[in-house]
Amino acid sequence: MSNELKGRHAIVTGGSRGVGAAIARALAAHGARVTVMGRDQKTLKTAVAGLTGAHAVAVDITDPRSVKRAFVKAGAADILVNNAGGAESAPFERTGEALWQGMLALNLSGAFHCTQAVLPAMRAKGWGRIVNIVSTASHKGYPYVTAYCAAKHGLLGLTRALALETARDGVTVNAISPGFIETEMLASSVRTIVKTTGRSEADIRRQLQRSNPQGRFVTAEEVAAAVVWLCQPASGSVTGQSISVSGGEVMN
């Protein structure tokens, strides 16, 4: 497609499937050398099989020691996409300590650890791009996912604060806020709702699509395109922003 990112090393967490895999493919198509990170080494190898020069590194982003080992193995990064995350649902009064802490660790602390691992080298080089995938749940609430929403709100706050700290260092820090995306994560959520409510899958999917003014689900490729744009040299003045890829569900 282009070589605008040629010579740049990009790390994508949660990059073995879904949105992360689409982001890795898009960055590679624009010339970046990509390291795909995730928990499962077998799935990672499959994800990088078709990407020229791509590497797979296993990591548990909720474990600071695992993050340190993985990022030393990967080497200094010019681009970091904090995509790894996940949602578990429960009514607030049945949200236990384990669920609460797990959502914070996966959706907020993991990005914190990964960003700390790459930032010194970016500052030393005077160039860097950090993109956090935060979801529309960073801007609004959704019922039965209070822990997830709290973590995503926190990640957006981290994005905005760090953007100010790095504004004079050649490093930009931005966020992408997707709506419901047609991925396995969405399919799993739909199955959970079906099991809990007894409603049909088709009915639930229609209801979720209605939250998007365009009446559809977002695609992983649309999210990836927004990430690539933020990583290009011409986007150097864009920092501290959250770009909503949600068909108008959230307007900033």
Buried (B, 14 or more C-beta within 10 A) or exposed (E): EEEBBEEBBBBBBBBBBBBBBBBBBBBBBBBBBBBBBBBEEEBBBBBBEEBEEBBBBBBBBBBBEBBBBBBEEBEBBBBBBBBBBEBBBBEEEEBEEEBBEBBBBBBBBBBBBBBEBBBEBBBEEEBBBBBBBBBBBBBBEBEBBBBBBBBBBBBBEBBBEBBEEBBEBBBBBBBBBBBBBBBEBBEEBBEBBBEEEEEEEEEBBEEBBEBBEEEEBBBBEBBBBBBBBBBBEEBEEBBBBBBBBBBEBBEE
